[in-house]
Amino acid sequence: MRNARIITRTVLSAAMISVIGGCDQQQAQHDPLDLRAQIDDANTAAVGYLLSKQSADGAWRSETYGTLTDGITLTPPVMKTMMFGPPGTHAAESALLAAEYLRSWVDGDGSIMRDGRVPDFPVYSAALTVIALSRMPSGDFLDARDAWLTFLREQQLTERLGWELNDQAYGGWGYSIFPPHKPDDPSARPPFDADLSSTLFAVGALRLAGVWVDDPAIEKALVFVKRCQNFAQTDEEADPMFDDGGFFFTPTNDMQNKAGMAGADSHGRMRYHSYGSPTADGLRALLRCGLSPDHPRVVAARQWLERHFSVATVPGEFEPMREQDREAAYFYYCWSVSHAFRQLAITSFRRNGKTVKWAEDLAKELLRRQRTDGSWVNQHSFVKEDDPLIATTLAAAALANCRQVIWPDYD
């Protein structure tokens, strides 16, 4: 682990030089070459910051929240971001240390547990670990990856856990620490049974691990994803007041939908406001589940994002009492919408008679928000983006997406 400390000191010194220069550059005019240099400097500084926070055992642990010090919660997302770090930053060596740590959670019998503990956020931890280990170039971690994949499959709300097709949570994944069995009492349910974000991560992990779209897990996940979209399957179900093509977080828990309730539709069903982060997640989930880019659901979600796209805030109509929650997931929104547009190869779009170059606009805003130590942080704490490890991981990944869209052949 001595190498990890040497890497950290070396890269952090270089990153601080880069970020000092980057701060001056941010005041310069935004010509293409200048913007490219700023993005590269910003991500180099971000990698330096993240390296400085890596523990000797390869894990990342929060310095902000005691509940995020288990190692397995933050290590997979940070490692995933580090794997796309700029050349020359030793990010690859850091990712290797992290991969060894993730493997240490797999017991000899293939179960996932460490020191008698299970992950506090099992779906996110398992999904991101599968994604990160799948991308390790050596292929040395596939056994550990498959153990985490099995663990992830066990968390899906399907018949195995007593859930049925007519249950709103059916096919999804959620926040439950242990596999959420359907309660015998129909009036009771787990407080966090299924949500769109967890389901996107799970589906993405399965697909990256080689699972085909005709796998039952993917087909059942699509059932849940569709239930999170304000989109009518048939004319008889339609209500134009609510069916705008956007997505909300979950149909199973009112309070988890940050934008709040939109009211009852003409059929008496409670509806929820569409907003930016779940709409980006939902679009990506539809594609991951096998729907084509020209599928009506995908088109509707894409059009919602283009109509409402913002680099300054999480877009969407929020209930007045939920307005304070709008900015809580800002960096998550940037991360997901940049993935969504990149996945559809969207470089620009027209809105109100003007061309929106979303990647350039978003990159400039993220650069403006970066702190001098290379990190990002959200002043709002509702979804823990006030932890710089979380915000920096998301912002750096979003910047990398912007760079790839602006210069697709740039190495």
Rosetta blueprint (number, residue, H / E / L):
1 M L
2 R H
3 N H
4 A H
5 R H
6 I H
7 I H
8 T H
9 R H
10 T H
11 V H
12 L H
13 S H
14 A H
15 A H
16 M H
17 I H
18 S H
19 V H
20 I H
21 G H
22 G H
23 C H
24 D H
25 Q H
26 Q L
27 Q L
28 A L
29 Q L
30 H L
31 D L
32 P H
33 L H
34 D H
35 L H
36 R H
37 A H
38 Q H
39 I H
40 D H
41 D H
42 A H
43 N H
44 T H
45 A H
46 A H
47 V H
48 G H
49 Y H
50 L H
51 L H
52 S H
53 K L
54 Q E
55 S L
56 A L
57 D L
58 G L
59 A L
60 W E
61 R L
62 S L
63 E L
64 T L
65 Y L
66 G H
67 T H
68 L H
69 T L
70 D L
71 G L
72 I L
73 T L
74 L L
75 T H
76 P H
77 P H
78 V H
79 M H
80 K H
81 T H
82 M H
83 M L
84 F L
85 G L
86 P L
87 P L
88 G L
89 T L
90 H L
91 A H
92 A H
93 E H
94 S H
95 A H
96 L H
97 L H
98 A H
99 A H
100 E H
101 Y H
102 L H
103 R H
104 S L
105 W L
106 V E
107 D L
108 G L
109 D L
110 G L
111 S L
112 I E
113 M L
114 R E
115 D L
116 G L
117 R E
118 V L
119 P L
120 D L
121 F L
122 P H
123 V H
124 Y H
125 S H
126 A H
127 A H
128 L H
129 T H
130 V H
131 I H
132 A H
133 L H
134 S H
135 R L
136 M L
137 P L
138 S L
139 G L
140 D L
141 F L
142 L H
143 D H
144 A H
145 R H
146 D H
147 A H
148 W H
149 L H
150 T H
151 F H
152 L H
153 R H
154 E L
155 Q L
156 Q L
157 L L
158 T L
159 E H
160 R H
161 L H
162 G L
163 W L
164 E L
165 L L
166 N L
167 D L
168 Q L
169 A L
170 Y L
171 G L
172 G L
173 W E
174 G L
175 Y L
176 S L
177 I L
178 F L
179 P L
180 P L
181 H L
182 K L
183 P L
184 D L
185 D L
186 P L
187 S L
188 A L
189 R L
190 P L
191 P L
192 F L
193 D L
194 A L
195 D E
196 L H
197 S H
198 S H
199 T H
200 L H
201 F H
202 A H
203 V H
204 G H
205 A H
206 L H
207 R H
208 L H
209 A L
210 G L
211 V L
212 W L
213 V L
214 D L
215 D L
216 P H
217 A H
218 I H
219 E H
220 K H
221 A H
222 L H
223 V H
224 F H
225 V H
226 K H
227 R H
228 C L
229 Q E
230 N L
231 F L
232 A L
233 Q L
234 T L
235 D H
236 E H
237 E H
238 A L
239 D L
240 P L
241 M L
242 F L
243 D L
244 D L
245 G L
246 G L
247 F E
248 F L
249 F L
250 T L
251 P L
252 T L
253 N L
254 D H
255 M H
256 Q H
257 N L
258 K L
259 A L
260 G L
261 M E
262 A E
263 G E
264 A E
265 D L
266 S L
267 H L
268 G L
269 R L
270 M E
271 R E
272 Y E
273 H L
274 S L
275 Y E
276 G H
277 S H
278 P H
279 T H
280 A H
281 D H
282 G H
283 L H
284 R H
285 A H
286 L H
287 L H
288 R H
289 C L
290 G L
291 L L
292 S L
293 P L
294 D L
295 H L
296 P H
297 R H
298 V H
299 V H
300 A H
301 A H
302 R H
303 Q H
304 W H
305 L H
306 E H
307 R H
308 H H
309 F L
310 S L
311 V L
312 A L
313 T L
314 V L
315 P L
316 G E
317 E L
318 F L
319 E L
320 P H
321 M H
322 R H
323 E H
324 Q H
325 D H
326 R H
327 E H
328 A H
329 A H
330 Y H
331 F H
332 Y H
333 Y H
334 C H
335 W H
336 S H
337 V H
338 S H
339 H H
340 A H
341 F H
342 R H
343 Q H
344 L L
345 A L
346 I L
347 T L
348 S L
349 F E
350 R E
351 R E
352 N L
353 G L
354 K E
355 T E
356 V E
357 K L
358 W H
359 A H
360 E H
361 D H
362 L H
363 A H
364 K H
365 E H
366 L H
367 L H
368 R H
369 R H
370 Q L
371 R L
372 T L
373 D L
374 G L
375 S L
376 W L
377 V L
378 N L
379 Q L
380 H L
381 S L
382 F L
383 V L
384 K L
385 E L
386 D L
387 D L
388 P H
389 L H
390 I H
391 A H
392 T H
393 T H
394 L H
395 A H
396 A H
397 A H
398 A H
399 L H
400 A H
401 N H
402 C H
403 R H
404 Q H
405 V H
406 I H
407 W L
408 P L
409 D L
410 Y L
411 D L
